[in-house]
Amino acid sequence: FFRIFFGQVHTMAAPGASVSRGAKRQRVPSPPPASAGSRLPRCAWVGAYTGAIRPEYLRYHDEEWGVPSWADDRRLFEMLVLEGAQAGLSWVTVLAKREAYRKAFEGFDAAKIAQWSAKREQELLQQEGLIRNAAKLRSAVANARAFVAVQQEFGSFGAFLWEHAGRTAPQNRWQTMAEVPAQTALSLALSKELKRRGFSFVGPTIMYAYMQAVGIVNDHTTGCFRHSELLAEQAREGAPFPSVSGDGRSGQKRRLHEPTTVG
């Protein structure tokens, strides 16, 4: 089955989540409550056309998936952790453990996690409610340190992603989920760049799921009511950042490693 259903983790920003420096505050149209809009046209993976609607997926689709998160570094880090945790498992498994992860990872505050001692990291491996995979848990802590390094260089992780995406958020126009790719040239390039910077569990397929989750791309199908809402919002808001230099300040264009083609 395609990765959108089982491979995505799209989470609402935690209360008090930080807003990246230099970014516009994004106003995304508020979708109708899931219970009130169950008959709205949606992406087929929700199950709206088969009668097998699961409320948690309906809310997830309507309120989280594809919402631009350029200005919210805490959500961007949360997604990195949860996408890595999901690798090889189902989204349902991660969804059931989401709150345990939020508690264990201090609300996904990357700066706090980056300062953890070796003892604190070892304690994480014994934490109840998490996916007991030492490699994934150690990766999440190491990724926090790499994440903070990117923030220090670019001003925010969102600004780094904006530069890497070529200062554009592709608004795809897939008619069916069968058209949606598992990875793209951009996700491959992002994967390579993150690995170069010391991140792990960031393969190109995981990165494309991540891009969909945090709104780097709009992969709602054209018949879905959220596609047009997010498209209109992108047109109104425009670029979330000015041009960002390597030290995180507005100014000269900062070029990252060029995307390579897949094929």
ABEGO torsion letter per residue (X at the ends): XBAAAAABBBBBBBBGBBBBBGBBBBBBBBBBBAAAAAABBBBAAAGAAAGBBBAAAAAAAAAABGBBAAABAAAAAAAAAAAAAABGBBAAAAAAAAAAAAAAAGGGBAAAAAABBAAAAAAAAABBGBBBBAAAAAAAAAAAAAAAAAAAAAGBAAAAAAAAAGGBBBBBBBABAAABBABBAAAAAAAAAAAAAGBBGABAAAAAAAAAAAGABBABBAABAAAAAAAAAAAAAEBABBBBBAAGBBEBBBBBBBBBBBX
